Amino acid sequence: MEFLYFLLIGAAAGWIAGKLMKGGGFGLLINIILGIVGGFIGGWVFGLLDINLGLGPLVGQLITSVIGAVILLFVAGLFKK
């Protein structure tokens, strides 16, 4: 059950990040991967900055994953140009 939860958070985070960065998304599989990697990046950045959202597991993980995915998209956009 946790694996399904992990995939759903990843998919939602990747989709939201794609919308925030003026992209239309990349399809379900890439959005899941983007959200999962974004979760790791967001968790790492929040850990470095000692940030704890304290919003519960669902909302906190989603926000962390979205922020990480936005960072990932931003960096990828720098290399695309």
N, C-alpha and C positions, 0 to 999 in steps of 0.2 A: 504494500500500500504506500509506503514511503517513496518508492521509486516512481510511482504514478504521480504522487504529489510533487516530487522533484521535477518531473517532466512538465507538468501543468504550470508550475511557477516559471520554469524556464521559457516555455512557449509564450506565456503572457508577458513576461519581461522583455523578450526579444521583439514581440509585436509592438509593445508600447514604445520601446526605444526606437524602433524603425519609424513609428509615427512622429515621435519627438524630433528626430533628426531628418525630417522631411523625406523619408523613404516610404515606400509602400509595403515594406516587409519583403522578405526573401523566400517565403514559403514556410510551411510548418516545420520541416526538418531543420532548416538553417535558423529559423527563429528559436527553436528549442536549443540548438547548439549555442547560438549567440547569447541567449538568456542564461544558460548554464555557465558558460565562460564568463559572462558579465557578473554572475553571482560570485564567482571566485575573485574576480577583479575588484568588485565592490566591497566584498568582505575584507580583502587585503588592504584596500585604501582606507576603509573605515577603521580597521585595526591599527594602521599606522597613525591615523589621526585621533585614535581613542574615542571614536564616536559610537554611541549605543543609542539606537532609535527608541527602544523600549515600547514598541507599538504592537507587541505580540508576534508570534511566529509567522503568521501569514502575511500581514501587512509589512512587517519589518523586512522579511526576506524578499518580498516583491519589490519594495523600494530600493533595497540594496542591489538587487539584480538589475533593475532598470538603470540605476546610476552607473553600475559597472558596464552594462551593455552600451550605454550612451558614450562612455569613455572609450570603449572598444571601437565603436563606430567612428568617433571623432579621430582617433589615431589612424584607423584604416583609411579615412578620408584624406589624411595628410599624405599618405603614401600613394594614393590614387592619382593625385594631381601631379 
